[in-house]
Amino acid sequence: MNYADARRVATELEKLGYKSTQNSDEADVMILQTCTVRQQSEDKAYGRLHNLKHLKEQRPDLTIAVMGCVVGVRGNEVLEERFPYVDVFMEPSTDGMPLVSHLTQGDVQAFETAVTEQRHAWQDGGVLLPAHQLGKMVSAPVAIVYGCSHACAFCIIPQKRGKERSRPVGEIAAEVRSLATQGVKEVVLLGQIVDRYGYDVDNGPDLADLLRVINEIDGIERVRFLTSHPNYMTDKILYAVRDLPKVMPQIEVPIQAGDDTVLENMKRGYTQQQYRDLVHRIRDIVPDAAIHTDIIVGFPGETEAQFQQTYDVLSNLRLDKIHLARYSPRPGTVSARRMKDDVLDDEKRRRFHLIEALNAEVSQEKMQQWLGQTVEVLVEDKHKGKWRGRTPHNKLVFFEDPRSLRGELVQVHVSHTGAWSMSGTAVDAPQPEEANSIPLTLMS
């Protein structure tokens, strides 16, 4: 979601004549995109902000902007006082206009032109990628739901990104069509709870309806969506995954914990048995689905026995991937206000490593089923001399091939599998010429 936000702002700056640079010494404008989903992320953002202070002192004309969840949607007074050298603070899901306004001060015509172009771009679907990404971005994130109204006990997102707002189908489809014309082959539809798409609109379309629209867009080869909540993963959505050829059989549906008391304290709204039933239902409707989940270890009050429940659920369900985190209190959340962070850090780390090892074991097991098989790979880029891409189930694949294959769908025969990736050979790869072949003439 943050990446999609940053892309929009970069595009608006390019309309003003700016271009991207990775060298901070060259920059006239520096934008820090921030995340607060974990304490470590927020601390990293503040550390980076402190490091930028000396640049501002050396170059007073440098414009520094901060955007994302550290800023949030509830005012910037505290940040402005703490970081007076920051010129612009922008809320999450920004269109970049506060920064454009700052950069065009005194030039009303330039600002009005930028605003008009921005409005028409979104209305007409003319969403541009930043210049350095044109022709290079194979998979692009597309936000379909902003904010969140669910309010899990541990989560700060509703306070930082505001209430849930679904974008219109036509606006989303226009953005996807525009991305397709710029070489994008895969879109990832994003929402804090993506399967609640349309819930804030009376009698509006739901996620399954949107998937059917995006599936028909020419130029797009693959569609994914994340992240889902177990309570809203309907059979209608699952049938769309099964029936629509461009929608990939990969479903992100976090459980967060496997003990009912911990789930209740987290305010997740389901039991571990209901989650088990959902996984079985997913596998009944989409038999080959790759199911990913999220786990938080060390939530306040989590006992060893309750953690063992989580471990046992994961061991039994054999999910494809586990996104794993140690609990850290987020100021302003229910858990931070009302619950003591009473699981010692060493114990959190021990539990983390146990789940991490289980994740590697199951992933290795899942990957081995592809050994000797031919898989379809959407090629993203090159890494250490090899092409890198992903299967429909989002498995990472490496292979060598002399051709230019970025953005292509390639059939790869898998000859090696590991816990996190596989490698092989393109089925139609050109064969190397025999170096020492010598013509033979037969004489009578």
C-alpha positions in Angstrom: 0.0 0.0 0.0 2.8 2.4 0.9 4.5 1.6 -2.4 1.4 2.4 -4.4 1.1 5.7 -2.5 4.8 6.6 -3.2 4.3 5.8 -6.9 1.5 8.4 -7.2 3.6 11.1 -5.6 6.6 10.3 -7.8 4.4 10.7 -10.9 3.1 14.1 -9.7 6.6 15.3 -9.2 7.7 14.2 -12.7 4.8 16.3 -14.1 6.6 19.3 -12.5 9.9 18.4 -14.2 11.6 16.4 -11.4 13.3 13.1 -12.0 14.2 10.2 -9.7 17.6 9.8 -8.1 19.0 7.3 -5.7 21.8 9.8 -4.6 20.7 11.9 -1.7 23.4 14.4 -2.4 21.8 15.1 -5.8 18.2 15.4 -4.5 16.3 18.7 -4.5 13.4 16.9 -2.9 13.6 14.0 -0.4 10.4 12.1 0.5 10.4 9.6 3.4 7.6 7.0 3.1 6.9 5.6 6.5 5.2 2.5 8.1 4.0 2.0 11.7 2.6 -1.5 11.5 5.4 -2.6 13.9 7.4 -0.6 16.4 10.6 -1.5 14.6 9.3 0.1 11.4 8.3 3.3 13.2 11.7 3.5 15.0 13.4 3.1 11.7 11.4 6.0 10.2 12.3 8.3 13.1 15.9 7.3 12.9 16.0 8.2 9.3 14.3 11.5 9.9 17.0 12.4 12.5 19.7 11.5 10.0 18.2 14.0 7.5 18.6 16.9 9.8 22.2 17.5 8.9 21.4 17.5 5.2 18.8 20.3 5.8 21.4 22.3 7.8 23.9 22.0 5.0 21.4 22.7 2.3 18.5 24.9 3.5 17.0 24.8 0.0 16.4 21.0 0.2 12.7 20.1 0.5 12.0 17.3 2.9 8.6 15.6 3.0 7.3 12.8 5.1 4.3 10.7 4.1 2.6 7.5 5.3 1.4 6.0 8.5 3.8 7.9 10.8 1.9 11.0 9.7 -1.5 9.4 9.9 -4.9 11.2 9.4 -5.3 12.9 12.8 -3.0 16.0 12.6 0.7 16.7 12.5 1.3 19.1 15.4 3.5 16.7 17.4 5.6 15.8 14.3 5.9 19.4 13.3 7.2 20.3 16.7 9.6 17.3 16.9 10.9 17.7 13.3 10.8 21.4 12.5 13.1 21.0 9.5 10.5 18.9 7.6 8.7 21.0 5.0 5.7 18.9 4.2 3.8 16.2 6.0 1.4 14.1 3.9 -1.3 11.6 5.0 -1.5 8.0 3.8 -3.1 7.5 0.4 -2.1 11.0 -0.5 -2.4 12.4 -4.1 0.8 14.4 -3.5 -0.9 17.8 -3.8 0.4 19.2 -0.4 4.0 18.7 -1.7 3.1 20.1 -5.2 1.6 23.1 -3.5 4.8 23.6 -1.5 7.0 23.3 -4.5 5.0 25.7 -6.7 4.5 28.5 -4.1 4.2 31.8 -5.9 3.3 30.0 -9.2 -0.4 29.7 -9.0 -0.7 28.6 -12.7 1.8 25.7 -12.2 -0.2 24.5 -9.1 -3.6 24.7 -10.8 -2.2 22.9 -13.9 -0.9 20.1 -11.7 -4.1 19.8 -9.8 -6.1 19.7 -13.1 -3.9 17.1 -14.6 -4.0 15.0 -11.5 -7.8 15.1 -11.4 -8.2 14.2 -15.1 -5.6 11.5 -14.8 -7.5 9.6 -12.2 -10.8 10.2 -13.9 -9.6 9.1 -17.3 -7.4 6.3 -16.1 -4.2 8.0 -17.3 -2.1 6.7 -14.3 1.5 7.0 -15.2 4.4 5.1 -13.8 7.5 7.1 -12.8 9.9 7.3 -15.8 12.5 5.0 -14.2 9.9 2.3 -13.9 8.4 2.5 -17.4 8.8 -0.8 -19.2 10.5 -2.4 -16.2 7.6 -2.9 -13.8 6.0 -6.3 -14.3 3.8 -6.5 -11.2 2.2 -3.4 -9.8 0.2 -2.8 -6.6 -3.3 -1.2 -7.0 -5.1 0.0 -3.9 -8.8 -0.8 -4.0 -9.7 -0.2 -0.3 -8.2 2.6 1.7 -8.2 2.6 5.5 -9.8 0.0 7.8 -12.8 0.0 10.2 -12.2 -3.4 11.8 -9.9 -2.4 14.7 -8.1 -5.5 15.9 -6.6 -5.0 19.4 -3.0 -4.9 18.2 -3.4 -2.9 15.0 -2.8 0.9 14.6 -3.8 1.0 11.0 -7.4 2.3 11.5 -6.1 5.2 13.5 -3.3 6.0 11.0 -5.2 5.4 7.7 -8.7 6.3 8.6 -12.0 4.5 8.1 -12.6 2.0 5.3 -13.2 3.5 1.8 -13.7 1.5 -1.3 -12.7 3.0 -4.6 -15.2 2.8 -7.5 -14.9 -0.1 -9.9 -14.5 2.1 -12.9 -11.7 4.1 -11.3 -9.8 0.9 -10.4 -10.3 -0.6 -13.9 -9.1 2.6 -15.5 -5.9 2.5 -13.5 -5.3 -1.2 -14.4 -5.9 -0.5 -18.1 -3.4 2.4 -17.9 -0.8 0.1 -16.2 -1.3 -2.5 -18.8 -0.5 0.0 -21.6 2.8 0.7 -19.8 3.9 -2.9 -19.7 2.6 -4.1 -16.4 1.5 -7.8 -16.6 0.3 -8.4 -13.1 -1.7 -6.3 -10.7 -2.0 -6.9 -6.9 -5.3 -5.6 -5.6 -4.7 -4.2 -2.1 -6.7 -3.5 1.0 -6.0 -3.7 4.7 -9.0 -6.1 4.6 -9.3 -6.6 0.9 -12.2 -9.1 1.0 -14.3 -6.3 2.6 -14.1 -4.4 -0.7 -17.5 -2.8 -1.3 -18.8 -3.3 2.2 -19.0 0.5 2.8 -21.2 1.0 -0.2 -24.9 0.0 -0.1 -25.7 -2.6 -2.7 -22.3 -2.1 -4.2 -20.1 -4.6 -6.0 -17.9 -6.9 -3.9 -14.4 -8.3 -4.4 -15.7 -11.1 -6.6 -17.4 -8.7 -8.9 -14.3 -6.5 -9.2 -12.2 -9.6 -9.9 -14.4 -10.4 -12.9 -14.0 -6.9 -14.3 -10.2 -6.9 -13.9 -10.0 -10.4 -15.4 -11.3 -9.0 -18.7 -8.7 -6.3 -19.1 -6.4 -6.9 -22.1 -2.7 -6.9 -21.4 -3.0 -8.1 -17.8 -1.9 -11.7 -17.4 -2.3 -12.2 -13.7 -4.4 -10.8 -10.8 -3.7 -11.3 -7.1 -5.3 -9.7 -4.0 -4.3 -9.3 -0.4 -4.8 -9.3 2.6 -8.0 -11.0 3.4 -9.8 -11.5 6.8 -11.3 -15.0 7.6 -14.7 -13.5 8.4 -15.2 -12.1 4.9 -13.7 -14.8 2.7 -16.9 -15.8 0.9 -17.6 -18.8 -1.4 -18.4 -16.2 -4.1 -14.8 -14.9 -3.9 -13.4 -18.5 -3.9 -15.4 -19.4 -6.9 -14.1 -16.3 -8.7 -10.5 -17.5 -7.9 -11.4 -21.0 -9.2 -13.2 -19.9 -12.4 -11.3 -16.7 -13.6 -8.2 -17.7 -15.5 -6.2 -14.6 -14.7 -6.9 -14.7 -10.9 -4.0 -16.6 -9.3 -4.7 -19.5 -6.8 -3.0 -17.8 -3.9 -4.9 -16.6 -0.9 -3.6 -14.5 2.0 -5.8 -15.1 5.0 -4.2 -14.4 8.4 -5.1 -16.4 11.5 -2.7 -14.4 13.8 -3.0 -17.0 16.7 -4.3 -20.6 17.1 -5.7 -20.3 20.6 -9.3 -19.1 21.1 -8.6 -17.0 24.1 -5.8 -15.2 22.4 -7.9 -14.7 19.3 -10.7 -13.2 21.5 -8.2 -10.9 23.2 -7.0 -9.9 19.7 -10.6 -9.0 18.7 -10.3 -11.2 15.6 -13.9 -12.4 15.6 -13.4 -16.1 14.9 -12.2 -19.3 16.6 -9.4 -21.6 15.5 -11.9 -24.2 14.5 -13.7 -21.6 12.2 -10.3 -20.9 10.7 -9.7 -24.6 10.1 -13.1 -24.9 8.5 -12.2 -22.0 6.2 -8.9 -23.6 5.1 -10.8 -26.8 4.3 -13.4 -24.8 2.4 -10.7 -23.1 0.4 -9.1 -26.4 -0.5 -12.5 -27.9 -1.4 -13.3 -25.1 -3.9 -9.7 -24.3 -5.0 -7.9 -27.6 -4.5 -4.5 -26.4 -5.4 -4.7 -23.0 -3.6 -1.5 -21.7 -2.0 -2.6 -20.4 1.4 -0.5 -17.8 3.2 -1.1 -16.6 6.8 0.1 -14.2 9.4 1.2 -15.1 13.0 2.0 -12.9 16.0 3.8 -14.6 18.8 4.0 -13.3 22.3 0.7 -11.4 22.4 -0.1 -10.1 25.9 -1.0 -13.0 28.2 -0.1 -15.7 25.7 1.0 -18.8 27.7 3.2 -21.6 26.6 0.1 -23.8 26.2 -1.6 -21.2 24.1 1.4 -20.8 21.9 1.5 -24.6 21.5 -2.1 -24.4 20.2 -0.9 -22.0 17.5 2.0 -24.3 16.6 -0.3 -27.3 16.4 -2.8 -25.6 14.2 0.0 -24.6 11.7 1.6 -28.0 11.9 -1.7 -29.6 11.0 -2.9 -27.3 8.3 0.5 -27.2 6.4 0.0 -23.7 5.0 2.3 -22.5 2.2 3.8 -19.5 3.9 3.7 -17.8 7.3 4.4 -14.1 7.7 5.7 -14.0 11.2 6.1 -11.2 13.8 6.9 -10.8 17.5 4.3 -8.7 19.3 5.2 -5.1 19.9 2.7 -2.7 21.6 1.6 0.2 19.3 0.6 3.3 21.3 -3.1 4.0 21.0 -4.2 0.4 20.3 -6.5 -1.5 22.6 -3.7 -4.0 23.5 -1.3 -1.2 24.5 -3.9 0.6 26.6 -5.4 -2.4 28.4 -3.0 -5.3 28.3 0.4 -5.7 29.8 3.2 -6.8 27.4 4.1 -9.6 29.7 5.8 -12.1 27.4 9.6 -11.7 27.8 11.5 -10.8 24.7 13.7 -13.9 24.8 10.5 -16.1 25.0 9.0 -14.2 22.0 12.2 -14.9 20.1 12.1 -18.6 21.0 8.5 -18.9 19.9 9.4 -17.0 16.7 12.2 -19.4 15.8 10.0 -22.4 16.4 7.4 -21.2 14.0 10.1 -20.1 11.6 11.6 -23.6 11.6 8.1 -25.1 11.0 7.5 -22.6 8.2 10.8 -23.7 6.5 9.9 -27.4 6.9 6.5 -27.1 5.4 7.7 -24.8 2.6 10.4 -27.3 1.7 7.7 -30.0 1.6 5.4 -27.9 -0.6 8.2 -27.0 -3.0 9.3 -30.6 -3.6 6.0 -31.4 -5.3 7.2 -29.2 -8.2 10.4 -31.1 -8.7 10.5 -32.5 -12.2 7.4 -30.6 -13.2 7.0 -27.8 -15.7 5.7 -24.5 -14.2 4.5 -21.3 -15.8 6.7 -18.4 -14.7 6.0 -14.6 -15.1 9.5 -13.2 -15.4 10.1 -10.1 -13.3 13.8 -9.3 -13.6 17.4 -10.6 -13.5 19.2 -11.5 -10.2 22.9 -12.5 -10.2 22.8 -13.4 -13.9 19.6 -15.5 -13.7 16.1 -14.6 -14.6 13.7 -14.5 -11.6 10.0 -14.9 -11.7 7.0 -16.4 -9.9 4.5 -19.2 -10.6 0.8 -18.8 -10.3 1.1 -20.0 -6.7 3.7 -17.2 -6.0 6.6 -19.6 -5.8 10.0 -18.0 -6.7 11.8 -19.5 -9.7 15.3 -18.9 -11.1 16.5 -20.0 -14.5 19.1 -19.0 -17.1 18.3 -18.0 -20.6 20.1 -15.7 -23.1 16.9 -14.1 -24.3 15.3 -10.9 -23.1 12.3 -12.2 -21.1 11.2 -9.5 -18.7 7.4 -9.6 -18.5 7.1 -12.8 -20.5 5.3 -16.0 -19.4 7.8 -18.8 -19.7 7.4 -22.6 -19.2 10.2 -23.7 -16.9 11.2 -27.4 -16.1 12.1 -27.5 -12.4 15.3 -29.4 -11.6 16.0 -28.2 -8.1 13.8 -27.1 -5.1 14.7 -25.4 -1.8 12.6 -24.1 1.0 12.1 -20.7 -0.5 12.7 -21.0 -4.3 13.2 -23.4 -7.1 15.3 -23.4 -10.3 15.2 -25.0 -13.7 15.5 -24.6 -17.4 13.1 -22.9 -19.9 11.4 -25.5 -21.9 12.0 -23.7 -25.2 15.4 -22.2 -24.3 17.8 -22.0 -27.3 20.3 -24.8 -27.3 24.0 -23.8 -27.3 25.9 -24.7 -30.5 28.4 -27.5 -30.3 31.7 -25.7 -30.0 33.8 -28.4 -31.7 31.6 -29.6 -34.5 33.6 -30.5 -37.7 31.9 -31.0 -41.1 32.5 -34.5 -42.4 32.8 -35.2 -46.1 32.4 -38.8 -47.3 34.4 -39.7 -50.5 34.1 -42.9 -52.5 
